[in-house]
Amino acid sequence: MAVLRTVDRPLDGPWEMIVTAPGACTNPDALDGLAGFIPAPVPGTAAGALRAAGLWSDAAPTPLHGSDVWYRTRIEGRGRETLRFEGLATLCEVWLDGELRLTSRSMFLAHEVSLDLDGPHTLALAFRSLAQDLARPHKRGRWRPQLATPGSLRHARTTLLGFMPGWCPSIDAVGPYRPITRRGEGGRPTEIDLGASVADGTGILVVGLTLPDAAGPVTLHCDGRTAVLPETATGRFEGRLALPGIALWWPHTHGEPRRHAVTVEAGGRTFDLGRVGFRTITQRRPFAEGLSLAVNGVPVFCRGACWTPPDLVGLPGDRAAYEPLLRLAVEAGMTMLRVGGTMLYESQAFHDLCDELGLLVWQDLMLANFDYPVDDPAFRLALETEIAQLLDRLQASPSLCVVGGGSEIEQQAAMLGFPEAVWRTTAVEAMLREAAALRRPDLVVVPNSPAGGDLPFSTHAGVTHYYGVGAYLRPFEDARRAEVRFASECLAFANVPEPASLVDAGLTDPRDPAWGLGIPRDRGADWDFEGVRDHYVGALYGVDPARLRDDDPERYLTLGRAAVAEVMEATFAEWRRAGSVTAGGLVWLWRDLAPGAGWGVVDVAGRPKSAWYALKRAFRPVQALLTDEGLNGLHAHLLNETVEPVDATLALTFTTGAGKVAARAERAVSLAPRSSLTLSSAALLGRFFDATNAYRFGPAAHDLAHLRLSRTDGTVLADAFHFPAGRDAGPRETGLSAELVDGEAGLALRVAAERHALSVHLALDGAGRPADNWFHLAPGSERLIALHETAGRPSGTVRAVNGSGTVRF
C-alpha cells in the first residue's frame, strides 16, 4: 500500500521579480508594462535573484530595504485551496487578481490564505520598503544598543543580519525566503499534533489530527505497534500509544539518534506523519547555579558553536544547503548548535537534519540587545504568535532541547547601568515559559543569553557569554578561575582561513587595506578581533605580531592560525576535565558571514579553519586531557562518553625537544561506558618528578609532556601536550617527513617527526582536506591522516610552525 506524505505542494512558479521605487506601484496593475523583470526562485530572496541574474556584487551589495520589491506568478486550479506562506521578509502584501488578501509585518510568521480558484489567476507579492517604515516616528526605547542601527529596529520583526556594522555585510533580506505551498480541501490529515515523551522507560506518543472524510477507524502506527485514535470531535481524532522499551534518541556522541516513523491508516489509505524521537532533557541543578543538561538521565557536556545561515544572500533553507555544514559539526564532535537571537529561524530541513544526525539545538527567539516594546499589544500579540508557531512547527523535534528569550538584552541594559528591575526580561520569559509548558513541556527555558547571576553576564551562574580568554585578553588560567558554568558564547577570534580560501577571496596579504574590511569588530570599540588574536600570538610565541605582519606576512598568518587552535584546545581542556563546574561551551561563531578572517571556525566557502581542527580534537567523545595543577604536577583526565567500554593503554612521556626522555610511564586502563578517570603524573610515574617545573630545583629536565591514549592494537584514540616553559616556535630541523600510504578508507598521509614538531599543518594542492590539521608531533612519533574529498592522487605540503623547511608529498 502506498504511503502518502501529508505535506503541501510547493508553489514554485515560475516567478519573476522587479525592484521599484518605494510606493511607485500601489497595486499589481501598476506593474503592467514595466521593464526589468528577472526570474526569481521561490523560496529565495531578491538579493539571490539579482545575484543569479548577474546584477549583484558581493563587494558592493545592492541596497534593497529602500525599495519596493514585487514578485508575481500564475496560479491555476479549481475549487477551494489554501496557500501557506512560511516566511515573507518583511513588510509584505499578498494580492490575488488585484485584490489584497494578506498584509504581513513579520518575516518570522507563517500565514495561510484560503482561495476559491476558477482557472488561471495572478498572484503577486509586494515587499514594501522597510527603510521607509523604520524612518517613520517610533517610540524610543529606554536604551539604544551599539550592536545594530537604527534604533527603530526594536519595533520590527526582521533579522538583524545586515543591520550590524562590523559584524556582517549590509545584505538586505527581502523576499519569500521560505516556501510557499498550496493545499486542496480534504483528503489528507491537517492540524497534526505530535508529542513524544518518555516515562519510566516507556515511550508515550500523543497524536491529534483532523481528517473530516475518514472512512472507518483511524489507526496509529509506530515501531510496529498500533492504537485506534478516538474521534473527539467531528473529524478530529486524538489518542496516545504506549511504547515500552522504545529505542531512545541520543546525541551522536553518546549513542544513536534513533527516530521512529509515525503513520496513520484510515479508509484503506496510509499517511506519513513524519518521524519522532523519544528522549528526556533535564536540568541537573538550579539555573542560578548554572545550566547543566542531562539527556535520558546522562549528563552531557554541551559543546559546539553558534550557528550562522549557510548563505547570507539567498538564505537557503533546503537540505542541500544545510547538510555539508551539519556533517562537519558532527565530524568535529559537536553536540549542540545555538541559533542565536541575532540570526533568523532556520527551516524545517535544518531541524530534521539535527534530529537525524544527533545534534542538540538551542533555539533563541529572534530578539537581541534592544528594549523591545512588549507592552505594545500589537507587538506582544505578534511575538506570542511567533513563539506558538515556532514550538508547533518543532513539536516533534527531539534535537530541540533549549529555548531562550533572546540574546544580550539583559546584558545590554545591565552594562549601561540600569537596575535589575529594568534589565530583567520578565515579560518575554513569562510568554516563553507559558508557551513551552503548553506545547513543549520537555524543553529547558532560558530567560536570555546570558542570564542568571547578580549581573546577567556573571560567569559563575546561569549561562554566560565568556570572553575572558578571548576579547578580554585574559590568560588561559582564567578559563578555570572564572568558574564558568555554561558558556553559550565564547572564544571569538578573527580566525584566519586556510591559504586556498584566501587565494579564492583575493585576500592573501594582511597588509592590504582590503584585508581589514573582513575583520569583525564591535561597533564603537577601538579594537577589533584581529587584535585579540594577535595578543595570543604574542603571548604564546614571544613575537611582536605587528612587526611580524610587516616583515613576514605569511608567517604572521601561520602563527595566527596556530594560536587560535592552541587557545581553543587549552580552554576546553579546562572545561572538560574531571572536577570542572563547566557544563557546556559554544564557540562564537560557526561559519563566516563574508570572505576573510571572520569569527567562523568554518570559512564562508564551508572549508574548515585551524580552529575547527582544534575543536575536533577538543571535542572527542573518548578523550585524554592534560591540566597543569602547579605543585600537584600534571593531571591526566580520561573521558569516555560512549556506550561502549574502552580498554586502552595510557602513556605519559616527558622529553626534551630533541627527544631525550626524562621520565615515562605507561599503564593499561579500562574506561567504563560514560565514565571518567583522573590520574596525577605522580601516580602514573610512581615517584616525584617536577612535571610542571613548579619546584625550580634546577634546570628543567624536559620541554614537553605528551599524553597518549591508544587501543591495544596501537590505534591512537587521543593525545595531549603540555609545554612547561611555553611554545618555542623558532625554526629548526625537526626531521619532518610525509608519505602517501594506503589506509583503511583509501589514501592517507603518514606524517612523522624525529624531533618535536609544533602545529604541523598540511595544505593540499587541489581539492580535498585532511582529517586533522594543526596538530603537534612528539619526538619520534607519527600520525596517519586520512584525506577527504580528494580527486586522483593528492599532492601538497607539510610544515611545522617550528620547522625550518617544507616537505612535499
MOMOJO-V781598 format. One record per residue. N is the residue number from 1. RES is the residue in one letter. SS is DSSP state (H for helix, E for strand, L for the rest). PSI is psi in degrees with one decimal (none if undefined). D_FIRST is the distance of its C-alpha to the first C-alpha in Angstrom with 2 decimals. Layout:
BEGIN
n=(N;N)
res=(RES;RES)
ss=(SS;SS)
psi=(PSI;PSI)
d_first=(D_FIRST;D_FIRST)
END
This chain:
BEGIN
n=(1;2;3;4;5;6;7;8;9;10;11;12;13;14;15;16;17;18;19;20;21;22;23;24;25;26;27;28;29;30;31;32;33;34;35;36;37;38;39;40;41;42;43;44;45;46;47;48;49;50;51;52;53;54;55;56;57;58;59;60;61;62;63;64;65;66;67;68;69;70;71;72;73;74;75;76;77;78;79;80;81;82;83;84;85;86;87;88;89;90;91;92;93;94;95;96;97;98;99;100;101;102;103;104;105;106;107;108;109;110;111;112;113;114;115;116;117;118;119;120;121;122;123;124;125;126;127;128;129;130;131;132;133;134;135;136;137;138;139;140;141;142;143;144;145;146;147;148;149;150;151;152;153;154;155;156;157;158;159;160;161;162;163;164;165;166;167;168;169;170;171;172;173;174;175;176;177;178;179;180;181;182;183;184;185;186;187;188;189;190;191;192;193;194;195;196;197;198;199;200;201;202;203;204;205;206;207;208;209;210;211;212;213;214;215;216;217;218;219;220;221;222;223;224;225;226;227;228;229;230;231;232;233;234;235;236;237;238;239;240;241;242;243;244;245;246;247;248;249;250;251;252;253;254;255;256;257;258;259;260;261;262;263;264;265;266;267;268;269;270;271;272;273;274;275;276;277;278;279;280;281;282;283;284;285;286;287;288;289;290;291;292;293;294;295;296;297;298;299;300;301;302;303;304;305;306;307;308;309;310;311;312;313;314;315;316;317;318;319;320;321;322;323;324;325;326;327;328;329;330;331;332;333;334;335;336;337;338;339;340;341;342;343;344;345;346;347;348;349;350;351;352;353;354;355;356;357;358;359;360;361;362;363;364;365;366;367;368;369;370;371;372;373;374;375;376;377;378;379;380;381;382;383;384;385;386;387;388;389;390;391;392;393;394;395;396;397;398;399;400;401;402;403;404;405;406;407;408;409;410;411;412;413;414;415;416;417;418;419;420;421;422;423;424;425;426;427;428;429;430;431;432;433;434;435;436;437;438;439;440;441;442;443;444;445;446;447;448;449;450;451;452;453;454;455;456;457;458;459;460;461;462;463;464;465;466;467;468;469;470;471;472;473;474;475;476;477;478;479;480;481;482;483;484;485;486;487;488;489;490;491;492;493;494;495;496;497;498;499;500;501;502;503;504;505;506;507;508;509;510;511;512;513;514;515;516;517;518;519;520;521;522;523;524;525;526;527;528;529;530;531;532;533;534;535;536;537;538;539;540;541;542;543;544;545;546;547;548;549;550;551;552;553;554;555;556;557;558;559;560;561;562;563;564;565;566;567;568;569;570;571;572;573;574;575;576;577;578;579;580;581;582;583;584;585;586;587;588;589;590;591;592;593;594;595;596;597;598;599;600;601;602;603;604;605;606;607;608;609;610;611;612;613;614;615;616;617;618;619;620;621;622;623;624;625;626;627;628;629;630;631;632;633;634;635;636;637;638;639;640;641;642;643;644;645;646;647;648;649;650;651;652;653;654;655;656;657;658;659;660;661;662;663;664;665;666;667;668;669;670;671;672;673;674;675;676;677;678;679;680;681;682;683;684;685;686;687;688;689;690;691;692;693;694;695;696;697;698;699;700;701;702;703;704;705;706;707;708;709;710;711;712;713;714;715;716;717;718;719;720;721;722;723;724;725;726;727;728;729;730;731;732;733;734;735;736;737;738;739;740;741;742;743;744;745;746;747;748;749;750;751;752;753;754;755;756;757;758;759;760;761;762;763;764;765;766;767;768;769;770;771;772;773;774;775;776;777;778;779;780;781;782;783;784;785;786;787;788;789;790;791;792;793;794;795;796;797;798;799;800;801;802;803;804;805;806;807;808;809)
res=(M;A;V;L;R;T;V;D;R;P;L;D;G;P;W;E;M;I;V;T;A;P;G;A;C;T;N;P;D;A;L;D;G;L;A;G;F;I;P;A;P;V;P;G;T;A;A;G;A;L;R;A;A;G;L;W;S;D;A;A;P;T;P;L;H;G;S;D;V;W;Y;R;T;R;I;E;G;R;G;R;E;T;L;R;F;E;G;L;A;T;L;C;E;V;W;L;D;G;E;L;R;L;T;S;R;S;M;F;L;A;H;E;V;S;L;D;L;D;G;P;H;T;L;A;L;A;F;R;S;L;A;Q;D;L;A;R;P;H;K;R;G;R;W;R;P;Q;L;A;T;P;G;S;L;R;H;A;R;T;T;L;L;G;F;M;P;G;W;C;P;S;I;D;A;V;G;P;Y;R;P;I;T;R;R;G;E;G;G;R;P;T;E;I;D;L;G;A;S;V;A;D;G;T;G;I;L;V;V;G;L;T;L;P;D;A;A;G;P;V;T;L;H;C;D;G;R;T;A;V;L;P;E;T;A;T;G;R;F;E;G;R;L;A;L;P;G;I;A;L;W;W;P;H;T;H;G;E;P;R;R;H;A;V;T;V;E;A;G;G;R;T;F;D;L;G;R;V;G;F;R;T;I;T;Q;R;R;P;F;A;E;G;L;S;L;A;V;N;G;V;P;V;F;C;R;G;A;C;W;T;P;P;D;L;V;G;L;P;G;D;R;A;A;Y;E;P;L;L;R;L;A;V;E;A;G;M;T;M;L;R;V;G;G;T;M;L;Y;E;S;Q;A;F;H;D;L;C;D;E;L;G;L;L;V;W;Q;D;L;M;L;A;N;F;D;Y;P;V;D;D;P;A;F;R;L;A;L;E;T;E;I;A;Q;L;L;D;R;L;Q;A;S;P;S;L;C;V;V;G;G;G;S;E;I;E;Q;Q;A;A;M;L;G;F;P;E;A;V;W;R;T;T;A;V;E;A;M;L;R;E;A;A;A;L;R;R;P;D;L;V;V;V;P;N;S;P;A;G;G;D;L;P;F;S;T;H;A;G;V;T;H;Y;Y;G;V;G;A;Y;L;R;P;F;E;D;A;R;R;A;E;V;R;F;A;S;E;C;L;A;F;A;N;V;P;E;P;A;S;L;V;D;A;G;L;T;D;P;R;D;P;A;W;G;L;G;I;P;R;D;R;G;A;D;W;D;F;E;G;V;R;D;H;Y;V;G;A;L;Y;G;V;D;P;A;R;L;R;D;D;D;P;E;R;Y;L;T;L;G;R;A;A;V;A;E;V;M;E;A;T;F;A;E;W;R;R;A;G;S;V;T;A;G;G;L;V;W;L;W;R;D;L;A;P;G;A;G;W;G;V;V;D;V;A;G;R;P;K;S;A;W;Y;A;L;K;R;A;F;R;P;V;Q;A;L;L;T;D;E;G;L;N;G;L;H;A;H;L;L;N;E;T;V;E;P;V;D;A;T;L;A;L;T;F;T;T;G;A;G;K;V;A;A;R;A;E;R;A;V;S;L;A;P;R;S;S;L;T;L;S;S;A;A;L;L;G;R;F;F;D;A;T;N;A;Y;R;F;G;P;A;A;H;D;L;A;H;L;R;L;S;R;T;D;G;T;V;L;A;D;A;F;H;F;P;A;G;R;D;A;G;P;R;E;T;G;L;S;A;E;L;V;D;G;E;A;G;L;A;L;R;V;A;A;E;R;H;A;L;S;V;H;L;A;L;D;G;A;G;R;P;A;D;N;W;F;H;L;A;P;G;S;E;R;L;I;A;L;H;E;T;A;G;R;P;S;G;T;V;R;A;V;N;G;S;G;T;V;R;F)
ss=(L;L;E;E;E;L;L;L;E;E;L;L;L;L;L;E;E;E;E;E;E;L;L;L;L;L;L;H;H;H;H;L;L;L;L;L;L;E;E;L;L;L;L;L;L;H;H;H;H;H;H;H;L;L;L;L;L;L;L;L;L;L;L;L;L;L;E;E;E;E;E;E;E;E;E;E;E;E;E;E;E;E;E;E;E;L;L;L;E;L;L;E;E;E;E;E;L;L;E;E;E;E;E;E;L;E;L;L;L;L;E;E;E;E;E;E;E;E;E;E;E;E;E;E;E;E;E;L;L;H;H;H;H;H;H;L;L;L;L;L;L;L;L;L;L;L;L;L;L;L;H;H;H;H;H;L;E;L;L;L;L;L;L;L;L;L;L;L;L;L;L;L;L;L;E;L;L;L;L;E;E;E;E;E;L;L;L;L;L;E;E;E;E;E;E;E;E;E;E;L;L;E;E;E;E;E;E;E;E;E;L;L;L;L;L;L;L;E;E;E;E;E;L;L;E;E;E;E;E;E;E;E;E;L;L;E;E;E;E;E;E;E;E;E;L;L;L;L;E;L;L;L;L;L;L;L;E;L;L;E;E;E;E;E;E;E;L;L;E;E;E;E;E;E;E;E;L;L;L;L;E;E;E;L;L;L;H;H;H;L;L;L;E;E;E;L;L;E;E;L;L;E;E;E;E;E;L;L;L;L;L;L;L;L;L;L;L;L;H;H;H;H;H;H;H;H;H;H;H;H;H;L;L;L;L;E;E;E;E;L;L;L;L;L;L;L;L;H;H;H;H;H;H;H;H;H;H;L;L;E;E;E;E;E;L;L;L;E;L;L;L;L;L;L;L;L;H;H;H;H;H;H;H;H;H;H;H;H;H;H;H;H;H;L;L;L;L;L;L;E;E;E;E;E;L;L;E;L;H;H;H;H;H;H;H;L;L;L;L;H;H;H;H;L;L;H;H;H;H;H;H;H;H;H;H;H;H;H;H;L;L;L;L;E;E;E;L;L;E;L;E;L;L;L;L;L;L;L;L;L;L;L;E;E;E;E;L;L;L;L;L;L;L;L;L;L;L;H;H;H;H;L;L;L;L;L;E;E;E;E;L;L;L;L;L;L;L;L;H;H;H;H;H;H;H;L;L;L;L;L;L;L;H;H;H;H;L;L;L;L;L;L;L;L;L;L;L;L;H;H;H;H;H;H;H;H;H;H;H;H;H;L;L;L;H;H;H;H;H;H;H;L;H;H;H;H;H;H;H;H;H;H;H;H;H;H;H;H;H;H;H;H;H;H;H;H;L;L;L;L;L;L;L;E;E;E;E;L;L;L;E;L;L;L;L;L;L;L;L;L;L;E;L;L;L;L;L;E;L;H;H;H;H;H;H;H;H;H;L;L;L;E;E;E;E;E;E;E;L;H;H;H;L;E;E;E;E;E;E;E;L;L;L;L;L;E;E;E;E;E;E;E;E;E;E;L;L;L;L;L;E;E;E;E;E;E;E;E;E;E;E;L;L;L;E;E;E;E;E;E;H;H;H;H;H;L;L;L;L;L;L;L;L;L;L;L;L;L;L;L;L;L;L;E;E;E;E;E;E;E;E;L;L;L;L;E;E;E;E;E;E;E;L;L;L;L;L;L;L;L;L;E;L;L;L;L;E;E;E;E;E;E;E;L;L;E;E;E;E;E;E;E;E;L;L;L;E;E;E;E;E;E;E;E;L;L;L;L;E;E;L;L;L;L;E;E;E;L;L;L;E;E;E;E;E;E;E;E;L;L;L;L;L;L;L;E;E;E;E;L;L;L;E;L;L;L;E;E;L)
psi=(133.8;140.8;122.5;129.6;145.5;28.2;156.6;162.8;138.5;143.1;83.1;17.3;-146.8;142.6;154.6;159.7;149.4;145.2;129.4;168.1;150.5;129.1;3.0;-31.8;111.3;-21.8;169.7;-26.6;-29.7;-11.7;-21.4;129.6;-8.9;140.1;152.2;5.7;142.3;157.0;145.4;110.5;141.9;124.6;151.1;-176.9;162.6;-39.7;-40.3;-39.7;-40.7;-39.2;-44.4;-28.2;5.4;19.7;21.1;140.0;125.9;-33.4;-30.3;79.8;136.4;121.7;137.0;-23.4;-19.3;-1.5;170.5;144.2;124.0;136.9;146.8;155.0;171.2;138.9;133.3;141.4;175.4;133.5;-173.1;127.9;160.4;126.2;134.0;127.6;109.5;-25.2;120.1;116.9;111.8;-46.7;106.6;139.1;137.1;123.1;138.0;117.8;43.5;1.9;128.7;120.3;-17.0;140.8;127.0;139.4;15.7;131.7;-3.6;2.7;141.0;149.7;150.3;139.0;126.0;135.5;146.7;105.4;144.4;70.4;-150.3;144.2;161.4;122.5;128.9;142.7;126.4;114.5;106.8;158.6;115.4;-33.1;-41.8;-39.7;-39.9;-23.9;-16.8;162.1;132.7;153.2;129.8;149.4;173.7;-20.7;157.5;113.7;157.4;-19.4;-51.1;156.5;145.0;170.1;-23.7;-5.5;-19.3;-21.4;-12.0;138.7;77.9;162.6;148.1;-9.5;130.2;-14.3;8.7;89.5;136.1;-19.0;-43.7;162.4;156.3;71.2;122.0;124.6;104.7;133.2;177.3;77.1;-9.7;163.4;150.1;125.2;164.6;146.3;127.9;168.7;134.3;172.1;-34.0;154.3;143.5;176.1;50.7;128.6;127.3;133.4;130.2;128.8;172.0;132.9;115.0;42.2;-1.8;127.3;136.8;115.1;119.3;128.1;138.5;141.4;159.5;126.7;80.2;-31.9;26.0;130.1;103.7;-168.8;151.4;115.9;129.8;135.4;133.5;132.0;37.0;8.3;155.2;159.9;142.2;130.3;121.7;151.2;108.3;-18.4;168.6;115.6;1.8;127.8;130.6;143.6;-174.7;156.4;121.8;135.3;79.5;139.6;19.0;142.1;128.2;160.8;132.8;154.1;147.3;-23.8;-20.6;-4.3;-158.2;130.2;73.3;131.6;156.7;132.4;140.4;125.5;159.1;145.9;131.2;129.6;36.3;1.7;146.5;130.2;133.6;119.0;3.0;-159.7;148.3;156.6;143.1;122.5;161.5;145.9;123.1;150.7;122.8;-14.7;161.5;142.4;-37.2;-26.1;-0.8;134.5;132.5;116.3;146.6;136.2;122.8;36.1;-2.5;124.0;136.3;122.1;112.0;112.5;143.3;-134.8;166.1;124.0;149.4;150.1;151.0;-27.9;115.5;-21.2;-56.2;-15.2;52.2;148.4;23.8;165.4;-39.6;-32.2;-37.5;-38.0;-46.6;-38.7;-40.9;-33.7;-31.6;-37.4;-41.4;-45.2;-33.3;0.2;15.5;142.6;-14.3;143.2;137.0;125.1;100.4;166.9;-8.9;-1.6;-127.0;158.3;131.1;163.3;175.0;-32.8;-35.8;-49.5;-35.6;-40.8;-39.4;-38.2;-47.7;-39.0;-10.9;41.0;120.6;147.3;127.0;120.2;114.5;153.8;152.2;70.3;133.4;126.3;-33.3;158.6;89.4;144.4;64.0;-9.6;-6.7;119.7;-40.8;-44.1;-43.4;-42.7;-42.3;-39.9;-40.6;-41.2;-40.0;-45.5;-44.7;-44.1;-40.4;-49.4;-33.3;-43.5;-34.4;26.0;-26.6;12.9;112.6;-22.1;-26.8;122.8;-30.5;135.0;133.8;155.2;8.0;-172.8;125.6;26.8;-52.3;-41.6;-44.0;-48.4;-41.2;-40.4;-19.8;2.2;6.7;148.7;167.8;-34.6;-25.4;-45.7;-17.2;127.4;60.6;-37.4;-47.8;-41.1;-43.1;-42.0;-43.5;-42.6;-40.2;-44.1;-40.8;-40.1;-33.2;-40.8;-33.5;71.8;-9.9;-10.1;152.7;128.2;127.2;128.0;-44.2;167.6;110.7;168.3;159.8;-13.3;-168.1;-38.3;146.9;-20.0;15.1;133.9;-22.5;28.7;157.7;-123.9;145.5;158.1;98.7;112.9;26.6;-61.1;110.9;-126.6;-31.0;5.6;32.8;155.3;166.3;-34.5;-22.3;-23.8;-31.1;-42.3;-33.7;-12.6;48.4;127.5;-46.0;118.2;100.6;-8.4;146.1;163.9;55.4;126.0;159.2;87.5;123.4;126.0;167.4;157.8;-39.5;-38.1;-37.0;-37.9;-45.2;-35.8;-5.7;31.3;71.6;-13.4;111.1;-6.5;-11.6;132.6;-28.9;-26.7;-44.4;-22.1;-23.7;5.3;123.1;149.2;153.8;132.4;129.5;-13.2;148.8;17.1;165.1;179.1;-8.4;-38.3;-34.1;-47.4;-43.9;-35.6;-44.0;-26.2;-46.4;-41.7;-36.8;-37.1;-1.6;35.6;163.5;103.7;-39.3;-43.3;-40.9;-38.7;-40.7;-39.7;-36.8;77.1;-31.5;-43.5;-34.0;-45.1;-37.3;-47.9;-30.7;-42.3;-43.7;-39.3;-46.2;-33.1;-43.3;-43.2;-42.4;-50.2;-41.0;-40.5;-46.4;-23.4;-40.8;-42.8;-28.5;-7.6;154.3;137.1;-9.1;145.6;-4.4;131.8;3.0;153.3;124.7;117.6;141.2;102.2;163.3;-54.3;145.2;148.5;-6.7;162.0;148.7;-169.6;77.8;-174.7;-21.8;146.3;-10.1;137.7;-179.9;-22.8;0.9;12.7;134.9;145.2;179.0;-35.5;-37.4;-43.9;-38.4;-42.8;-35.1;-37.7;-41.3;-25.4;9.3;133.5;-35.4;113.2;149.6;127.4;151.3;131.1;144.0;112.9;25.3;-123.7;-15.7;7.9;-161.3;146.0;132.1;123.3;123.0;130.0;139.0;101.7;-7.3;173.1;-3.8;143.8;153.6;117.5;122.4;173.8;130.9;128.5;132.6;119.8;132.8;122.5;165.0;169.9;-28.2;-11.0;0.8;124.1;125.1;-32.9;150.7;143.2;148.7;138.6;155.1;139.4;149.5;120.7;115.7;160.5;136.4;54.8;169.9;159.9;133.5;131.8;134.0;159.0;-34.1;-41.0;-37.1;-43.1;-27.2;16.4;172.4;135.0;131.2;77.8;-25.9;8.0;37.2;-29.4;-24.4;43.8;-8.4;-171.4;143.1;138.9;-11.6;158.7;-23.9;153.6;138.3;120.0;129.0;130.0;120.1;152.5;167.7;-21.1;3.5;-8.6;123.8;123.2;-40.5;152.9;164.1;156.1;152.6;135.5;94.1;-28.9;12.9;-179.3;113.2;107.0;9.1;133.8;138.4;173.0;120.8;-6.3;33.8;137.3;158.2;138.5;144.9;135.0;163.5;115.3;-179.6;-33.1;25.4;-160.0;140.8;167.0;121.5;118.8;129.6;159.8;138.4;-38.3;173.5;128.7;121.0;129.6;62.3;130.8;139.1;145.8;122.3;145.5;-33.4;-144.2;156.1;172.1;152.9;156.6;-23.7;155.6;158.7;46.2;160.4;152.1;128.3;157.0;131.6;14.3;169.8;160.9;142.9;113.8;117.0;147.5;123.6;146.0;31.3;157.0;126.9;-154.2;113.4;158.1;164.4;-159.6;154.5;132.2;161.7;145.3;-34.6;15.5;156.9;-2.2;-177.3;136.7;127.8;151.1;none)
d_first=(0.00;3.79;6.45;9.46;12.88;15.52;18.30;20.67;21.40;24.58;27.66;29.14;31.66;33.62;36.07;39.82;42.38;46.13;48.62;51.39;54.37;53.66;53.78;54.37;51.46;51.11;48.07;45.77;48.08;50.69;48.50;48.95;51.28;51.14;51.02;49.44;45.70;43.64;39.93;38.32;34.98;33.05;32.45;35.90;39.56;42.56;44.18;41.21;41.33;45.08;44.75;42.29;44.80;47.68;49.31;48.98;51.16;50.42;54.19;54.76;51.64;51.77;52.31;49.79;50.39;53.53;51.70;49.10;45.91;43.90;40.34;38.96;36.09;34.75;31.76;30.42;28.28;28.63;28.23;28.10;26.87;27.63;29.01;28.97;31.72;31.20;34.73;37.74;40.90;43.04;44.81;42.42;42.41;39.37;40.39;38.51;40.69;43.77;42.95;42.83;39.63;39.72;42.31;41.43;43.99;41.83;39.82;38.11;36.54;33.27;33.54;31.43;32.79;31.49;32.17;32.36;31.71;33.17;33.03;34.38;35.91;37.79;36.81;39.59;40.08;43.66;44.35;47.86;50.55;50.18;53.69;55.23;53.46;54.62;58.15;58.61;60.47;58.51;59.66;60.57;59.25;61.51;61.11;60.20;58.40;59.34;55.74;54.71;56.48;57.05;57.44;55.65;52.33;52.38;51.32;48.54;44.92;44.53;44.41;47.78;46.83;49.35;51.86;53.08;56.00;56.37;52.81;50.76;51.27;51.70;48.35;47.35;43.74;43.11;40.00;36.31;35.69;32.27;29.28;29.41;26.08;25.14;22.78;22.47;22.95;20.19;16.44;15.80;17.45;20.97;23.92;21.88;24.12;23.33;26.01;26.21;29.38;30.87;33.34;35.04;32.35;29.51;26.95;26.63;23.67;24.53;22.10;22.90;21.11;21.72;19.23;21.59;19.28;17.12;16.63;17.10;17.04;15.83;14.81;15.56;14.22;16.45;17.72;15.98;17.67;16.91;19.06;18.97;20.44;23.41;24.15;27.40;28.21;26.88;23.45;24.00;22.17;23.74;23.83;24.10;22.66;25.19;24.34;27.37;28.07;25.57;26.29;28.33;28.53;31.82;33.78;33.40;37.00;36.63;33.30;29.67;28.06;24.97;22.20;19.14;15.76;15.40;12.41;12.55;10.44;12.11;12.00;8.45;7.55;7.48;10.45;12.05;15.68;17.04;18.97;21.99;24.91;27.14;30.85;34.22;36.84;40.37;43.78;46.15;49.40;50.69;49.99;53.74;54.01;51.34;47.59;46.13;42.44;40.71;37.00;35.81;39.53;40.47;42.94;41.74;44.28;42.64;43.65;42.49;43.42;43.41;40.70;41.43;39.17;38.15;40.12;42.66;42.75;39.17;37.73;34.34;31.47;28.76;27.54;29.65;32.77;32.33;30.93;34.10;36.28;34.18;33.92;37.70;37.97;35.97;38.11;41.19;40.22;39.90;38.32;38.66;38.81;40.55;39.77;43.24;44.58;46.15;42.87;39.78;36.45;33.97;30.53;27.24;26.73;29.93;28.90;25.43;27.29;29.88;27.23;25.73;29.20;30.90;33.51;34.96;35.61;38.68;38.22;41.37;41.69;42.99;46.55;49.38;53.20;53.87;55.18;52.26;53.12;50.99;53.60;52.62;50.23;48.29;47.90;46.99;44.30;42.77;42.81;41.31;38.46;38.05;37.85;35.36;33.05;33.37;32.52;29.64;28.13;28.62;27.80;25.32;27.22;28.67;31.01;32.88;35.78;38.86;39.47;42.96;45.11;46.07;48.46;52.26;53.00;54.94;56.46;57.63;59.43;60.89;62.25;63.97;65.82;64.11;64.13;61.07;61.01;60.22;57.95;55.61;52.35;52.04;50.39;47.50;47.07;46.92;44.31;42.15;42.56;41.75;38.55;37.46;38.28;36.05;33.06;33.37;35.87;35.01;36.71;40.33;42.31;45.21;47.72;48.49;48.87;51.52;52.45;53.77;57.44;60.88;60.01;56.38;56.86;58.52;57.21;57.42;55.20;51.77;50.42;52.72;52.86;54.95;57.04;60.03;59.28;58.56;59.89;62.64;63.85;64.07;64.52;61.73;63.20;62.24;58.58;59.70;62.59;60.48;58.37;55.22;52.57;49.64;50.08;47.41;49.33;51.73;53.34;53.45;55.23;55.56;53.53;54.55;51.79;52.06;54.47;51.84;50.43;53.97;54.69;51.61;52.75;56.36;57.51;59.35;62.66;62.83;66.24;64.77;64.71;61.13;60.12;61.10;58.80;55.76;57.27;55.80;58.30;58.57;60.06;63.70;64.11;66.84;64.77;61.46;58.96;60.48;63.62;61.62;60.36;63.89;65.31;63.29;64.16;67.79;67.37;65.48;67.39;70.80;70.80;71.58;68.30;70.08;72.55;69.92;67.86;70.91;72.08;68.89;65.78;63.48;64.58;64.37;60.64;60.17;61.81;59.80;56.53;57.88;59.23;56.04;54.25;57.04;56.89;53.14;53.31;56.46;55.16;51.90;53.84;55.88;52.88;50.78;53.69;53.90;55.84;54.80;54.15;51.74;48.04;46.72;47.70;45.92;47.71;48.56;46.82;43.62;44.01;46.86;46.68;49.08;50.67;53.44;54.28;52.09;50.92;47.65;47.09;44.89;46.49;45.34;43.77;41.74;44.13;45.20;48.83;51.19;50.21;46.55;47.68;49.97;47.26;45.00;47.84;48.64;45.06;44.37;42.56;45.01;48.27;52.01;54.38;58.15;60.06;63.79;65.28;68.85;71.35;68.52;67.47;63.97;60.96;57.94;54.71;51.72;48.26;45.02;42.12;39.46;37.94;39.69;43.42;45.59;48.54;50.74;54.28;56.04;58.98;61.36;63.93;66.83;68.30;70.45;68.97;70.42;68.63;71.44;69.93;71.68;69.53;66.31;64.19;61.13;59.22;55.96;53.70;50.61;48.40;46.11;42.69;43.21;46.96;50.05;53.47;56.71;59.70;62.98;64.71;67.54;65.26;63.74;67.14;68.96;71.95;73.17;72.26;72.56;68.91;69.13;72.76;73.52;76.72;78.51;80.82;81.23;79.46;75.69;74.65;71.25;69.52;65.94;63.85;60.59;58.02;55.38;52.50;51.10;49.06;50.95;49.98;51.69;48.67;49.85;47.64;49.87;53.47;55.85;59.33;62.37;65.36;68.32;70.57;67.95;66.28;68.76;67.24;70.39;69.69;70.59;69.66;66.59;65.92;62.44;60.50;57.03;55.32;51.89;50.38;47.17;45.10;41.97;39.76;42.02;45.40;47.13;50.57;53.07;55.54;58.68;61.94;65.30;66.39;64.51;62.33;61.48;58.26;57.26;55.18;53.34;52.83;50.78;52.13;48.79;45.21;43.97;45.09;46.26;44.39;47.61;50.69;53.88;54.32;57.56;58.73;61.20;64.12;63.19;59.43;56.51;52.92;50.03;48.11;44.72;44.43;41.22;39.99;42.92;43.19;45.34;48.17;48.96;52.49;54.15;56.73;57.28;59.92;61.14;62.66;65.77;65.74;68.36;66.26;62.97;61.05;59.00;56.22)
END
